[in-house]
Amino acid sequence: MHATPRHKPHALTGFLPLAAQGFASVTDQVGPSTTLSLGAKYIRVDDANFAASPALFGRGFLPSCLGMKTNAALCWLLGVIGLLVAGCNYEVALTAKPTRQIDERLLGVWLGGEDGKDTMTVRRLDDSTYVVAMDDDIYRAFHTDFAGTAFLSVQDLNADNRLYLYLTAALSADGNQLTLRTVSPKVVPEDTKGRAALQKLIKANLANPRLFGEPLVFQRKKTGGG
């Protein structure tokens, strides 16, 4: 598949390949100039606000939101898609055990998406482990700081193989905005075997901007009084 420019300026059509997960074909108008189509094995994006440059598409055809003039909604959707496509990839956590206790500032209900209705709930499971609920799925997560970087290892509790993904979580100064970025399996392949090999690849690519996918930004849900 190829990123195919339309025959007019400032427009681009892209295809995002999906793992075969039985997605039903569906098309949604996610913005005034943007159509998102989910097929059985691909995602097609039509956006009149992309500059017509294949440089916006890296391996996997996930476009950079840096080239988008409008449509924050599409940026969010593609970030979520990137997370879903990547899924949980690795057989082991990044470190053998949690490297520190939970950060209570991460606990709570977080809202994402253009309309702020996509919900991620983070709760305390024990002193060093979070339980995370998102899109009807349950994960456990814990801090696995490595090579001077604050990573989290997140385990999918719904799948039989219970694989992990690695991500960073950054809080704003006021604690009300949470930004997540996942380690890309294009830089750290999912068939990498053993914790030592995974750590070696991650350490070697810490300065590589492609190590992480597009950021997902959440806002803390206000409580009743606020």
C-alpha positions in Angstrom: 0.0 0.0 0.0 1.2 3.5 -0.7 0.4 7.0 0.5 -1.2 8.5 -2.6 -1.5 12.3 -3.1 -4.8 13.5 -4.6 -4.6 15.6 -7.8 -5.1 18.9 -6.0 -2.9 20.8 -3.5 -2.9 20.3 0.2 -4.6 16.9 0.2 -3.4 13.5 1.1 -4.9 10.0 1.3 -3.2 7.4 3.5 -3.6 3.8 4.4 -2.8 2.4 7.9 -2.5 -1.4 7.8 -4.2 -3.2 10.7 -3.6 -6.5 12.3 -6.4 -8.9 11.2 -8.8 -8.3 14.1 -12.1 -8.6 12.3 -12.9 -4.9 12.2 -16.1 -4.2 10.5 -15.9 -1.8 7.6 -17.1 1.6 8.8 -16.6 5.2 7.6 -16.9 8.2 9.8 -16.7 11.9 9.1 -14.4 13.0 11.9 -14.0 16.6 10.8 -15.2 19.0 8.2 -12.4 17.9 5.9 -11.5 14.5 7.2 -12.9 11.1 6.6 -11.7 8.0 8.5 -12.5 4.6 7.1 -11.9 1.4 9.0 -11.8 -1.7 6.8 -11.0 -5.3 7.7 -7.2 -4.9 7.3 -6.6 -1.2 6.8 -7.5 2.3 7.9 -7.9 4.9 5.2 -7.5 8.6 6.0 -8.7 11.4 3.7 -7.7 14.8 4.9 -7.7 18.0 2.9 -5.5 19.7 5.5 -2.4 17.5 5.0 0.4 18.9 3.0 0.8 16.5 0.0 4.1 15.1 1.1 4.9 11.4 1.8 7.3 12.6 4.5 4.2 12.8 6.7 4.0 9.1 6.6 6.6 6.9 8.3 6.8 3.2 8.3 3.3 1.8 9.0 1.9 5.0 7.4 1.0 6.7 10.7 1.2 10.4 9.8 2.8 13.0 12.0 0.4 15.5 13.4 3.0 18.1 12.8 1.8 18.4 9.2 -1.8 19.0 10.1 -3.1 22.5 10.0 -6.4 21.7 11.6 -8.4 18.7 12.9 -7.1 18.0 16.4 -9.7 15.2 16.3 -7.8 13.3 13.6 -4.6 13.7 15.5 -6.2 12.1 18.6 -7.8 9.3 16.6 -4.6 8.4 14.8 -2.8 8.4 18.1 -5.3 5.9 19.5 -5.2 3.9 16.3 -1.4 3.8 16.7 -1.8 2.4 20.2 -4.3 -0.2 19.1 -2.3 -1.2 16.1 0.8 -1.5 18.2 -1.1 -3.2 21.0 0.9 -5.0 23.7 3.9 -6.4 22.0 6.5 -7.6 24.4 6.8 -10.8 26.5 8.3 -9.2 29.6 8.1 -6.0 31.5 11.0 -3.6 30.9 12.4 -4.3 34.3 12.1 -7.4 36.4 10.1 -5.6 39.1 8.6 -2.1 39.8 11.3 0.5 40.2 9.2 2.7 42.5 5.8 3.1 44.1 2.8 4.5 42.4 2.5 8.2 41.8 -0.8 9.2 43.3 -1.0 12.1 40.9 -1.7 9.6 38.1 -4.8 8.3 39.8 -8.2 9.4 38.7 -10.4 9.7 35.6 -8.8 11.1 32.5 -10.7 12.4 29.4 -9.3 12.5 25.9 -10.5 13.1 22.4 -11.8 16.2 20.8 -15.0 16.2 22.8 -13.3 15.0 26.0 -15.5 11.9 26.2 -12.9 9.1 25.8 -12.3 7.9 29.3 -9.3 6.3 30.9 -9.6 5.4 34.6 -6.5 4.8 36.7 -6.8 3.2 40.1 -4.4 1.9 42.7 -4.1 -1.9 42.9 -1.3 -2.0 45.5 1.7 0.1 46.5 3.5 -0.3 43.2 0.8 -1.2 40.7 -2.0 0.6 38.9 -5.1 -0.9 37.3 -6.2 0.9 34.2 -9.6 0.7 32.5 -10.0 2.0 28.9 -12.4 1.1 26.1 -13.8 -1.9 28.1 -10.3 -3.3 28.5 -8.3 -3.8 31.7 -4.6 -3.3 32.1 -2.1 -3.4 35.0 0.8 -1.0 34.9 3.8 -0.2 37.0 6.9 2.0 36.9 9.9 0.5 35.1 12.3 3.4 35.0 15.3 2.6 32.9 18.4 4.4 31.5 17.3 7.7 33.2 13.8 7.6 31.6 10.6 7.2 33.5 8.9 4.3 31.7 5.8 2.4 32.6 5.2 -1.2 31.6 1.6 -1.9 30.8 0.2 -5.5 30.7 -3.0 -6.4 28.8 -5.1 -8.5 31.2 -7.7 -9.3 28.5 -5.5 -11.3 26.2 -4.4 -14.9 26.8 -0.7 -14.1 26.2 -0.8 -11.0 28.5 1.9 -9.1 26.6 3.3 -5.7 27.6 3.7 -2.4 26.0 6.1 0.3 27.3 5.2 4.0 27.5 6.1 7.3 29.1 3.6 9.4 31.1 4.2 13.1 31.6 2.1 15.3 33.9 1.7 19.0 33.5 2.8 21.3 36.3 -0.7 21.6 37.7 -1.3 17.8 37.4 -4.3 18.2 35.2 -2.9 17.1 31.8 -1.4 13.7 31.1 0.6 12.9 28.0 1.3 9.3 27.0 3.7 8.1 24.4 4.3 4.4 23.6 7.5 2.7 22.4 7.2 1.9 18.7 7.5 -1.7 17.6 9.0 -0.3 14.4 12.1 0.7 16.4 11.9 -2.0 19.1 10.6 -5.0 17.1 8.0 -7.2 18.9 10.0 -10.3 18.2 12.9 -9.0 20.2 13.6 -11.8 22.8 14.6 -11.2 26.4 14.6 -8.2 28.7 18.3 -7.5 28.1 17.9 -7.3 24.4 14.9 -5.0 24.8 16.7 -2.8 27.2 19.7 -2.6 24.8 17.5 -1.5 21.9 15.6 1.1 23.9 18.8 2.5 25.4 20.4 2.8 22.0 17.4 4.7 20.6 16.6 7.1 23.5 17.7 10.0 21.3 15.8 8.7 18.3 12.6 10.7 17.8 11.0 7.6 16.2 11.3 5.6 19.4 7.9 6.8 20.5 4.6 7.1 18.7 2.3 10.2 18.6 1.4 11.6 22.0 -2.0 10.9 23.5 -3.2 13.8 25.7 -5.7 13.5 28.5 -7.3 16.0 30.8 -8.2 15.2 34.4 -11.9 14.9 34.9 -13.1 17.6 37.2 -14.9 16.5 40.4 -18.4 17.7 41.3 -17.3 20.9 42.9 -14.9 21.9 40.1 
